[in-house]
Amino acid sequence: MTGYSGSIVGSGKIMNQLNSHRFSGLITALVTPFKDNAVDYPALENLVEWQIQSGVDGLVVCGTTGEAPTLHWDERLKIIKACVSKAKGRVSIIVGTGTNSTDLTVSHTCSAAACGADAALIVTPYYNKPSQEGLARHFETVAASTTLPIIAYSVPSRTGVEFTVNTLDRLAQIPSIIGIKDATGNEKGAEQLRCIFGDRFLLLSGSDETACTFNLSGGDGFISVISNVLPHIYVALRDACRQDDWSTATYIDKKLQPIYRAFALDTNPCPVKYALKHRREMSDDVRLPLVPVSADTAANIRQALDHMGSDGRNPECLSLPTLAWRV
């Protein structure tokens, strides 16, 4: 679904406005810190607290950036519980529960609910490439198994499948399916979907590179990888988008271009883990089959981060009076 178009069959539901507000804004797709190939829970809890203090609205745990495919079952449960406990309701905890097995996705989603998650982020099934009917039944089956709000996740570059508009509309009829994380890279996605769905579906960008345009064109927020290491900048970007302040938002987006280019040199989450090592002294360990970034990529990331200044608050880079940085 590189471009959303087409007419909608059926009248649809009115999206739960409480859920819409609760899961909008800036949501960080959290890394899972490892040390000697084990989950580093103290580092995870410190990262959660720093994100909350920086002003984010929510956290995605056990998602793509969290290296979910490499996590053992007991690790997943412990990570969710640790994040829920640390957050203490201050931000929403959204858990990545999607797999390419409907039964396993149901199990993951129900377990996340039992651990205190606020919502589930469910990716389209990958590798087995279901039809649109299969996609719809997959999400309908999961939704019938839980009371958790569900955000559908479209990332065709990783899964090989995309939603059609009619499939999305079919899912939008289900009260617990509240929106979509759009990681298609389509800058006009929010504008196109807003024209089709109005306010009855939550629209979240899943791509840092297109988050600014997506949100200024009708999006409700963004799920960001780079905000792991630059939360202050993304809080400012969120605020500018909420205020329809095109000047500030596009200024910030322009300043982030070197970061986008550097992080695109390797597979997520390898670059952001190196960035956290450089800025926050966290380990950049990843689990196989991923490996740490090369020396050349590391140098590019350092250069891009140093351009932004300490914690992304370099007054020479971001000196607009509208940017009220949080300490």
FENRA-V456038 format. One record per residue. RES is the residue in one letter. SS is DSSP state (@ for helix, = for strand, . for the rest). D_FIRST is the distance of its C-alpha to the first C-alpha in Angstrom with 2 decimals. Layout:
res->RES ss->SS d_first->D_FIRST
res->RES ss->SS d_first->D_FIRST
This chain:
res->M ss->. d_first->0.00
res->T ss->. d_first->3.77
res->G ss->. d_first->5.24
res->Y ss->. d_first->5.92
res->S ss->. d_first->8.70
res->G ss->. d_first->11.18
res->S ss->. d_first->14.24
res->I ss->. d_first->15.00
res->V ss->. d_first->17.47
res->G ss->. d_first->20.16
res->S ss->. d_first->21.59
res->G ss->. d_first->20.15
res->K ss->. d_first->22.19
res->I ss->. d_first->23.55
res->M ss->. d_first->22.29
res->N ss->. d_first->25.21
res->Q ss->@ d_first->26.14
res->L ss->@ d_first->28.10
res->N ss->@ d_first->25.20
res->S ss->@ d_first->23.04
res->H ss->@ d_first->25.81
res->R ss->@ d_first->26.62
res->F ss->. d_first->23.32
res->S ss->. d_first->22.48
res->G ss->= d_first->23.62
res->L ss->= d_first->23.94
res->I ss->= d_first->23.26
res->T ss->= d_first->24.22
res->A ss->= d_first->22.62
res->L ss->. d_first->26.10
res->V ss->. d_first->27.38
res->T ss->. d_first->29.81
res->P ss->. d_first->33.05
res->F ss->= d_first->34.94
res->K ss->= d_first->38.53
res->D ss->. d_first->40.02
res->N ss->. d_first->36.98
res->A ss->= d_first->37.63
res->V ss->= d_first->35.78
res->D ss->. d_first->37.64
res->Y ss->@ d_first->37.85
res->P ss->@ d_first->40.04
res->A ss->@ d_first->37.60
res->L ss->@ d_first->34.72
res->E ss->@ d_first->36.77
res->N ss->@ d_first->37.76
res->L ss->@ d_first->34.18
res->V ss->@ d_first->33.28
res->E ss->@ d_first->36.31
res->W ss->@ d_first->35.60
res->Q ss->@ d_first->32.07
res->I ss->@ d_first->33.53
res->Q ss->@ d_first->36.37
res->S ss->@ d_first->34.01
res->G ss->. d_first->32.39
res->V ss->. d_first->28.97
res->D ss->. d_first->27.78
res->G ss->= d_first->26.49
res->L ss->= d_first->26.04
res->V ss->= d_first->23.61
res->V ss->= d_first->25.77
res->C ss->. d_first->25.22
res->G ss->. d_first->21.62
res->T ss->. d_first->20.19
res->T ss->. d_first->22.51
res->G ss->. d_first->25.27
res->E ss->. d_first->25.14
res->A ss->@ d_first->24.78
res->P ss->@ d_first->24.77
res->T ss->@ d_first->28.23
res->L ss->. d_first->29.77
res->H ss->. d_first->32.38
res->W ss->@ d_first->32.43
res->D ss->@ d_first->35.44
res->E ss->@ d_first->33.97
res->R ss->@ d_first->30.86
res->L ss->@ d_first->33.18
res->K ss->@ d_first->35.50
res->I ss->@ d_first->32.80
res->I ss->@ d_first->31.43
res->K ss->@ d_first->35.00
res->A ss->@ d_first->35.97
res->C ss->@ d_first->33.17
res->V ss->@ d_first->33.82
res->S ss->@ d_first->37.54
res->K ss->@ d_first->37.25
res->A ss->@ d_first->34.96
res->K ss->. d_first->37.33
res->G ss->. d_first->34.94
res->R ss->. d_first->34.67
res->V ss->. d_first->30.90
res->S ss->= d_first->28.27
res->I ss->= d_first->27.78
res->I ss->= d_first->24.33
res->V ss->= d_first->24.32
res->G ss->= d_first->21.65
res->T ss->. d_first->22.37
res->G ss->. d_first->19.44
res->T ss->. d_first->20.24
res->N ss->. d_first->19.33
res->S ss->. d_first->22.27
res->T ss->@ d_first->22.19
res->D ss->@ d_first->25.94
res->L ss->@ d_first->25.88
res->T ss->@ d_first->23.15
res->V ss->@ d_first->25.43
res->S ss->@ d_first->28.35
res->H ss->@ d_first->26.79
res->T ss->@ d_first->25.71
res->C ss->@ d_first->29.16
res->S ss->@ d_first->30.87
res->A ss->@ d_first->29.01
res->A ss->@ d_first->30.13
res->A ss->@ d_first->33.65
res->C ss->. d_first->33.68
res->G ss->. d_first->33.02
res->A ss->. d_first->29.32
res->D ss->. d_first->27.99
res->A ss->= d_first->24.42
res->A ss->= d_first->22.17
res->L ss->= d_first->18.91
res->I ss->= d_first->17.26
res->V ss->= d_first->14.68
res->T ss->. d_first->12.75
res->P ss->. d_first->15.34
res->Y ss->. d_first->15.49
res->Y ss->. d_first->17.44
res->N ss->. d_first->18.00
res->K ss->. d_first->14.37
res->P ss->. d_first->14.77
res->S ss->. d_first->13.59
res->Q ss->@ d_first->11.91
res->E ss->@ d_first->15.59
res->G ss->@ d_first->16.40
res->L ss->@ d_first->13.80
res->A ss->@ d_first->15.23
res->R ss->@ d_first->18.75
res->H ss->@ d_first->18.39
res->F ss->@ d_first->17.66
res->E ss->@ d_first->20.18
res->T ss->@ d_first->22.77
res->V ss->@ d_first->22.50
res->A ss->@ d_first->22.69
res->A ss->@ d_first->25.74
res->S ss->. d_first->27.44
res->T ss->. d_first->27.55
res->T ss->. d_first->28.17
res->L ss->. d_first->26.18
res->P ss->= d_first->23.41
res->I ss->= d_first->20.05
res->I ss->= d_first->17.09
res->A ss->= d_first->13.93
res->Y ss->= d_first->12.52
res->S ss->= d_first->9.04
res->V ss->. d_first->9.91
res->P ss->@ d_first->8.39
res->S ss->@ d_first->11.15
res->R ss->@ d_first->13.64
res->T ss->@ d_first->12.57
res->G ss->. d_first->10.87
res->V ss->. d_first->8.71
res->E ss->. d_first->5.56
res->F ss->. d_first->6.30
res->T ss->. d_first->6.36
res->V ss->@ d_first->8.25
res->N ss->@ d_first->11.40
res->T ss->@ d_first->11.21
res->L ss->@ d_first->10.93
res->D ss->@ d_first->13.75
res->R ss->@ d_first->15.69
res->L ss->@ d_first->15.66
res->A ss->@ d_first->16.62
res->Q ss->. d_first->19.74
res->I ss->. d_first->21.03
res->P ss->. d_first->23.19
res->S ss->. d_first->22.79
res->I ss->= d_first->18.98
res->I ss->= d_first->19.03
res->G ss->= d_first->15.75
res->I ss->= d_first->12.82
res->K ss->= d_first->12.96
res->D ss->= d_first->9.92
res->A ss->. d_first->10.49
res->T ss->. d_first->7.42
res->G ss->. d_first->10.06
res->N ss->. d_first->8.69
res->E ss->. d_first->12.14
res->K ss->. d_first->11.46
res->G ss->@ d_first->9.11
res->A ss->@ d_first->12.37
res->E ss->@ d_first->13.79
res->Q ss->@ d_first->11.14
res->L ss->@ d_first->11.11
res->R ss->@ d_first->14.87
res->C ss->@ d_first->15.45
res->I ss->@ d_first->13.97
res->F ss->@ d_first->15.48
res->G ss->. d_first->18.39
res->D ss->. d_first->20.14
res->R ss->. d_first->19.57
res->F ss->. d_first->16.78
res->L ss->= d_first->17.24
res->L ss->= d_first->14.69
res->L ss->= d_first->15.35
res->S ss->= d_first->14.22
res->G ss->. d_first->14.23
res->S ss->. d_first->14.87
res->D ss->@ d_first->18.39
res->E ss->@ d_first->17.76
res->T ss->@ d_first->15.47
res->A ss->@ d_first->17.19
res->C ss->@ d_first->19.66
res->T ss->@ d_first->17.57
res->F ss->@ d_first->15.06
res->N ss->@ d_first->18.18
res->L ss->@ d_first->20.14
res->S ss->. d_first->17.46
res->G ss->. d_first->17.62
res->G ss->. d_first->16.74
res->D ss->. d_first->19.30
res->G ss->= d_first->19.72
res->F ss->= d_first->18.58
res->I ss->= d_first->19.02
res->S ss->= d_first->20.73
res->V ss->. d_first->22.13
res->I ss->@ d_first->24.48
res->S ss->@ d_first->26.11
res->N ss->@ d_first->27.86
res->V ss->. d_first->30.17
res->L ss->. d_first->29.84
res->P ss->@ d_first->29.59
res->H ss->@ d_first->31.88
res->I ss->@ d_first->29.71
res->Y ss->@ d_first->26.61
res->V ss->@ d_first->28.79
res->A ss->@ d_first->29.77
res->L ss->@ d_first->26.21
res->R ss->@ d_first->25.37
res->D ss->@ d_first->28.52
res->A ss->@ d_first->27.85
res->C ss->@ d_first->24.40
res->R ss->@ d_first->26.02
res->Q ss->. d_first->28.71
res->D ss->. d_first->26.44
res->D ss->. d_first->28.51
res->W ss->@ d_first->26.48
res->S ss->@ d_first->29.41
res->T ss->@ d_first->29.78
res->A ss->@ d_first->26.11
res->T ss->@ d_first->25.45
res->Y ss->@ d_first->28.79
res->I ss->@ d_first->27.89
res->D ss->@ d_first->24.50
res->K ss->@ d_first->26.45
res->K ss->@ d_first->28.97
res->L ss->. d_first->26.37
res->Q ss->@ d_first->25.12
res->P ss->@ d_first->27.64
res->I ss->@ d_first->26.50
res->Y ss->@ d_first->22.84
res->R ss->@ d_first->24.08
res->A ss->@ d_first->26.55
res->F ss->@ d_first->24.28
res->A ss->. d_first->21.79
res->L ss->. d_first->24.71
res->D ss->. d_first->24.41
res->T ss->. d_first->22.31
res->N ss->. d_first->21.95
res->P ss->. d_first->24.38
res->C ss->@ d_first->27.02
res->P ss->@ d_first->27.12
res->V ss->@ d_first->27.27
res->K ss->@ d_first->29.92
res->Y ss->@ d_first->31.95
res->A ss->@ d_first->31.60
res->L ss->@ d_first->32.97
res->K ss->@ d_first->35.78
res->H ss->@ d_first->36.60
res->R ss->@ d_first->36.53
res->R ss->@ d_first->37.33
res->E ss->. d_first->39.26
res->M ss->. d_first->36.96
res->S ss->. d_first->36.69
res->D ss->. d_first->33.78
res->D ss->. d_first->34.06
res->V ss->. d_first->30.97
res->R ss->. d_first->31.09
res->L ss->. d_first->30.79
res->P ss->. d_first->28.82
res->L ss->. d_first->27.94
res->V ss->. d_first->30.77
res->P ss->. d_first->31.77
res->V ss->. d_first->30.79
res->S ss->. d_first->33.06
res->A ss->@ d_first->35.89
res->D ss->@ d_first->34.23
res->T ss->@ d_first->31.04
res->A ss->@ d_first->33.30
res->A ss->@ d_first->35.20
res->N ss->@ d_first->32.12
res->I ss->@ d_first->31.09
res->R ss->@ d_first->34.66
res->Q ss->@ d_first->34.87
res->A ss->@ d_first->31.71
res->L ss->@ d_first->32.94
res->D ss->@ d_first->36.42
res->H ss->@ d_first->35.13
res->M ss->@ d_first->33.89
res->G ss->. d_first->37.26
res->S ss->@ d_first->38.35
res->D ss->@ d_first->35.66
res->G ss->@ d_first->33.84
res->R ss->. d_first->36.59
res->N ss->. d_first->38.20
res->P ss->. d_first->39.65
res->E ss->. d_first->39.62
res->C ss->. d_first->35.85
res->L ss->. d_first->35.02
res->S ss->. d_first->37.96
res->L ss->. d_first->36.62
res->P ss->. d_first->38.93
res->T ss->. d_first->36.07
res->L ss->. d_first->35.12
res->A ss->. d_first->37.22
res->W ss->. d_first->36.84
res->R ss->. d_first->37.60
res->V ss->. d_first->40.34
